[in-house]
């Protein structure tokens, strides 16, 4: 099913001879540095990174003609079972994976290998309508057309587990308290190797620290343009996993590793700019938001319920979304409000023009980052186009408010049932138009497939089902 088929292929050459010549140059340099293989990777609708590996000597061929891969993976579930839409999920057809050479990097955590993100095209060379990376690029272009430049970053939370426990189980590989130096001391070699590997790969690290849950850490990285930010999230995660494996340990990015405990988030930070000036500082709106900066944040808030299908897409995601756990489960916003789904970050006094941004706290790492960031851009830009204003901010924990007070303020808890998540998404004309029918239908089919697969399954078994997928 995944073997490359070249018979009858009529894919156009990638980007003329320029990319091919560049690929030949890069393959020679990589080979001289001891790289033997290139992993061509993309993220599917279920949030799983899929890959085709090629010898480094085949890089120029991949740049010219692409590498074959079935479109069926658009409707794979997290357990590799397959659902379908009217055009996806069958055994027929083929796509071509074209490496983006600007993202090609030698993997410091996997000596002998390099990695490149790919764009998926049809055999006639046209973009595949189910390609989430192409979708994100389209949304970034939409922002450019509106005169808005967006920068993004995805926070990465993970747990570090021992590899000498029974298969499928989790035992934390570190002890010590949340945010405690004990965890860094216990894994000082691993964390130092991780920082070195990320630096070698060009990943700009802001912070690396122990987090709240047993065995949990967090990595914060520098912001980039939307497509590069999603690429960086994929690269950083596979580097974390690879470095941990070299130390004999396992990593899980699953939203809920152990049911009933704090899970792993994948908070997304966004900042919007016009003519080099932040839209989140220096204005007359709340906390210095400009008119368009406020409208951008209000657009995110307005679309939060349907965005859950992209931000919290797994049954394991819903285990993580518990009130009073800083998971951002309520549709409200506030300055530095860690219980709100949308947190306005203003930065240190005097540094607001550089540092101000908005954080979507409800998101996790079961999300396809290209779908998620693209959906957030679509929502924020729609807010700007509609000239939205923010409702009054929420402070403290919304869970402590009486139900009637939350209702009066329009504060809603994010869905606790995946069926409700899908219903909200399916009813969003904004998101469906942004994704296009092929990609939107794939999202619906995969989410309903995961819902059906976990029907009647208890929280412990749901957590176990996804523990080592992400």
ABEGO torsion letter per residue (X at the ends): XABBBABGBABBBBBEAAAAAAAAAAAAAAAAAGBABBBBBBBBAAGBBBBBBBBAAAAAAAAAAEBBBBAAAAABBAAGBBBBBAABGBABEBBBBBBBAAABBBBAABBGBBBBBBBBBBAAGBBBAABAAAAAAAAAAAAAAAGBBBBBBBBBBBBBBBAABBBGBBBBABBEBBGBAAAAAAAAAAAAAAAAAAAAAGBBBABBBBBABBGBBBBBBBBBBAAAAAAAAAAAAAAAAAAAAAAGBBBBABABABBGBBBBBBBBBBBBBBGGBBAABGBABBGGBBAAAAAAAAAAAAAAAAAAAAABABAAAAAABBBGAGAGABBBBBBGBAABABBBBAEBBGAAAAABBBBBAABBAABBAAAAAAAAAAAAAAAAAAGBBBBBBBBEBAAABBAAAAAAAGBBBBBABAAAAAAAAAABAAAAAAAEAAAAAAAAAAAAAAAAAABGBBAAAAAAAAAAAX
